[in-house]
């Protein structure tokens, strides 16, 4: 999310606010979304521990990562959250990365491919984190003046080794609910939403569904409809 606040002078993440952020992340919607994925597959793997990094941690920036590993320390799934204060804007970001599907094979034997309902849960958790938890570390968004409309980018991407072709989103996400695509493998889809960040959860869920449909249609799933989600 990009927050083009009219005045960012003096904004910083105080030690007290950083402690609040660490606590909120461990009990927040992003941690809940990661736990939800594992619970759906028969395992209780909470994203309760958040470590600093891999990006900057300064009075003007914070970054935290929570990683689920196998007993052999193979990274399976991670969640990350970041906030950065610049001269003319504040940027917040939250994401979930499935790093190793083989390492994430859970005891119940369920598949690791995500359903569209799980994608919505992940995006909602990330959006709520970027819109409601991260900005509180520097200011109260309700009392801050805008210099321009705030924007949110929702993105789905499939990445692989740099020396190999990118895998398609369909390798990680079951896209059949969107209907047939008009062209081939797509490594990513994204859409930008221009709305006030402050909204009730029910409103954000409805807006997310509309955004997903619009995104899918723009990337070749021309028959996508909300009812299919």
C-alpha positions as CSV (number, residue, x, y, z in Angstrom):
1,X,0.0,0.0,0.0
2,X,1.2,3.5,-0.8
3,X,0.1,6.2,1.7
4,X,0.8,9.7,0.2
5,X,0.4,11.6,3.4
6,X,0.6,15.4,3.1
7,X,3.3,15.6,5.9
8,X,5.7,12.8,6.9
9,X,8.1,15.0,8.8
10,X,8.8,13.6,12.2
11,X,7.2,10.3,11.6
12,X,9.2,7.5,13.2
13,X,8.8,4.0,14.7
14,X,9.4,4.5,18.4
15,X,10.6,1.6,20.5
16,X,7.2,1.4,22.1
17,X,5.4,1.3,18.8
18,X,7.8,-1.4,17.5
19,X,6.9,-3.6,20.5
20,X,3.2,-3.0,19.7
21,X,3.8,-4.0,16.1
22,X,5.7,-7.2,17.0
23,X,2.8,-8.2,19.3
24,X,0.1,-7.3,16.7
25,X,1.9,-9.3,14.0
26,X,2.0,-12.4,16.1
27,X,-1.7,-12.3,16.7
28,X,-2.8,-10.5,13.6
29,X,-4.6,-11.4,10.4
30,X,-1.5,-12.3,8.4
31,X,-0.4,-14.8,11.0
32,X,-3.9,-16.2,11.1
33,X,-4.0,-16.6,7.3
34,X,-0.8,-18.6,7.4
35,X,-2.1,-20.8,10.2
36,X,-5.4,-21.3,8.3
37,X,-3.5,-22.7,5.3
38,X,-1.8,-25.4,7.4
39,X,-4.9,-26.2,9.5
40,X,-6.9,-26.8,6.3
41,X,-4.2,-29.5,5.6
42,X,-4.4,-31.2,8.9
43,X,-1.5,-29.5,10.8
44,X,-1.3,-26.7,13.4
45,X,1.6,-24.6,12.2
46,X,1.2,-21.1,13.8
47,X,3.1,-18.1,12.5
48,X,3.6,-16.9,16.0
49,X,7.3,-15.9,16.0
50,X,8.3,-12.9,14.0
51,X,12.0,-12.1,13.5
52,X,13.5,-8.8,12.3
53,X,14.5,-8.6,8.6
54,X,15.4,-9.2,5.9
55,X,14.8,-5.5,5.0
56,X,15.8,-2.4,7.0
57,X,15.0,-1.8,10.6
58,X,15.5,1.9,11.5
59,X,13.5,4.6,13.1
60,X,12.0,5.1,9.6
61,X,11.5,1.5,8.6
62,X,10.6,-1.9,10.0
63,X,10.5,-5.4,8.6
64,X,9.6,-8.7,10.1
65,X,9.4,-12.3,8.8
66,X,7.7,-15.4,10.2
67,X,8.9,-18.7,8.8
68,X,7.6,-22.2,9.1
69,X,10.4,-24.8,8.7
70,X,10.6,-28.6,8.6
71,X,12.5,-30.5,11.3
72,X,15.5,-30.4,9.0
73,X,15.2,-26.5,8.9
74,X,14.0,-26.4,5.3
75,X,12.0,-23.2,4.8
76,X,8.4,-24.2,3.7
77,X,6.2,-21.1,4.1
78,X,7.0,-17.6,5.2
79,X,5.1,-14.4,5.9
80,X,6.6,-10.9,5.8
81,X,5.6,-7.4,6.7
82,X,7.3,-4.1,6.0
83,X,6.8,-0.4,6.5
84,X,9.0,2.4,5.3
85,X,8.7,6.2,5.8
86,X,9.9,8.3,2.8
87,X,10.0,12.1,2.2
88,X,6.5,12.2,0.6
89,X,4.8,8.9,1.4
90,X,4.7,5.8,3.6
91,X,4.7,2.4,2.1
92,X,3.4,-0.8,3.8
93,X,3.7,-4.3,2.4
94,X,2.6,-7.7,3.6
95,X,2.9,-11.0,1.8
96,X,3.0,-14.8,2.1
97,X,5.5,-17.0,0.2
98,X,5.2,-20.7,-0.2
99,X,8.9,-21.4,-0.6
100,X,9.0,-25.2,-0.9
101,X,5.9,-27.2,-1.6
102,X,7.7,-30.5,-1.0
103,X,8.8,-29.3,2.5
104,X,5.2,-28.2,3.1
105,X,3.8,-31.7,2.5
106,X,1.7,-32.1,5.7
107,X,0.8,-35.3,7.6
108,X,-2.8,-35.4,6.3
109,X,-1.5,-35.8,2.7
110,X,-3.6,-32.9,1.4
111,X,-2.3,-31.2,-1.7
112,X,-0.3,-28.0,-1.5
113,X,-2.0,-26.3,-4.4
114,X,-4.1,-23.3,-3.0
115,X,-7.8,-23.0,-3.7
116,X,-9.3,-19.6,-4.7
117,X,-10.9,-19.4,-1.2
118,X,-7.5,-19.7,0.3
119,X,-6.1,-17.1,-2.0
120,X,-8.8,-14.7,-0.9
121,X,-8.0,-15.4,2.8
122,X,-4.3,-14.7,2.2
123,X,-4.9,-11.5,0.3
124,X,-7.4,-10.3,2.9
125,X,-5.0,-11.0,5.7
126,X,-2.2,-9.2,3.9
127,X,-4.4,-6.3,3.0
128,X,-5.7,-5.9,6.6
129,X,-2.1,-6.0,7.9
130,X,-0.9,-3.4,5.4
131,X,-3.9,-1.2,6.0
132,X,-4.6,-1.5,9.7
133,X,-1.6,-2.8,11.6
134,X,1.5,-1.5,9.9
135,X,0.6,2.2,9.6
136,X,-0.3,2.4,13.3
137,X,3.5,2.0,13.9
138,X,4.0,5.6,12.7
139,X,0.7,7.5,12.8
140,X,-3.1,7.4,13.1
141,X,-4.3,7.2,9.5
142,X,-7.7,8.6,10.5
143,X,-6.0,11.9,11.6
144,X,-3.6,12.3,8.7
145,X,-4.2,14.5,5.7
146,X,-3.8,13.1,2.2
147,X,-1.6,14.6,-0.6
148,X,-3.1,12.2,-3.2
149,X,-5.4,9.1,-3.2
150,X,-3.9,6.1,-1.4
151,X,-3.4,2.9,-3.5
152,X,-3.3,-0.8,-2.8
153,X,-1.7,-3.3,-5.1
154,X,-2.9,-6.9,-4.9
155,X,-0.5,-9.4,-6.5
156,X,-0.3,-13.1,-7.1
157,X,3.0,-14.4,-8.5
158,X,4.8,-17.7,-9.2
159,X,8.6,-17.5,-9.1
160,X,11.3,-20.0,-9.8
161,X,15.1,-20.2,-10.2
162,X,16.5,-17.3,-12.2
163,X,18.0,-19.6,-14.9
164,X,14.7,-21.4,-15.5
165,X,11.4,-20.3,-17.0
166,X,8.9,-18.9,-14.5
167,X,6.3,-21.5,-13.4
168,X,2.7,-20.6,-14.1
169,X,0.3,-19.5,-11.3
170,X,-1.6,-22.7,-12.0
171,X,1.2,-24.8,-10.5
172,X,0.4,-23.2,-7.0
173,X,-3.2,-22.1,-7.3
174,X,-6.2,-24.0,-8.6
175,X,-7.5,-21.4,-11.1
176,X,-10.4,-23.4,-12.5
177,X,-12.9,-21.4,-10.5
178,X,-12.0,-18.4,-12.8
179,X,-13.0,-20.2,-15.9
180,X,-10.9,-20.9,-19.0
181,X,-8.0,-18.5,-19.8
182,X,-7.6,-17.1,-23.3
183,X,-3.9,-17.6,-23.5
184,X,-1.0,-19.6,-21.9
185,X,0.8,-19.8,-18.6
186,X,0.9,-16.7,-16.6
187,X,3.6,-16.2,-13.9
188,X,1.7,-13.3,-12.2
189,X,-1.5,-11.3,-12.0
190,X,-1.9,-7.9,-10.2
191,X,-4.4,-5.1,-9.8
192,X,-4.3,-1.7,-8.2
193,X,-7.2,-0.5,-6.0
194,X,-7.7,3.2,-5.2
195,X,-9.9,3.4,-2.1
196,X,-9.7,4.7,1.4
197,X,-7.8,2.2,3.4
198,X,-10.2,2.4,6.4
199,X,-13.2,0.1,6.0
200,X,-15.0,-2.6,7.8
201,X,-14.0,-6.2,7.2
202,X,-17.2,-7.1,5.3
203,X,-16.6,-4.2,2.9
204,X,-13.0,-5.1,2.4
205,X,-14.0,-8.7,1.6
206,X,-16.5,-7.6,-1.0
207,X,-14.1,-5.2,-2.6
208,X,-11.4,-7.9,-2.7
209,X,-13.8,-10.2,-4.5
210,X,-14.6,-7.5,-7.1
211,X,-10.9,-6.7,-7.5
212,X,-10.0,-10.4,-8.0
213,X,-12.7,-10.7,-10.8
214,X,-11.4,-7.5,-12.5
215,X,-7.8,-8.7,-12.2
216,X,-8.7,-12.2,-13.6
217,X,-10.5,-10.7,-16.6
218,X,-7.6,-8.3,-17.4
219,X,-5.3,-11.3,-17.5
220,X,-7.3,-13.5,-19.8
221,X,-9.9,-15.1,-17.6
222,X,-12.7,-13.2,-19.4
223,X,-15.5,-15.4,-18.0
224,X,-14.6,-14.8,-14.4
225,X,-17.6,-13.7,-12.2
226,X,-18.0,-13.2,-8.5
227,X,-20.4,-16.0,-8.2
228,X,-17.7,-18.4,-9.3
229,X,-15.6,-17.4,-6.3
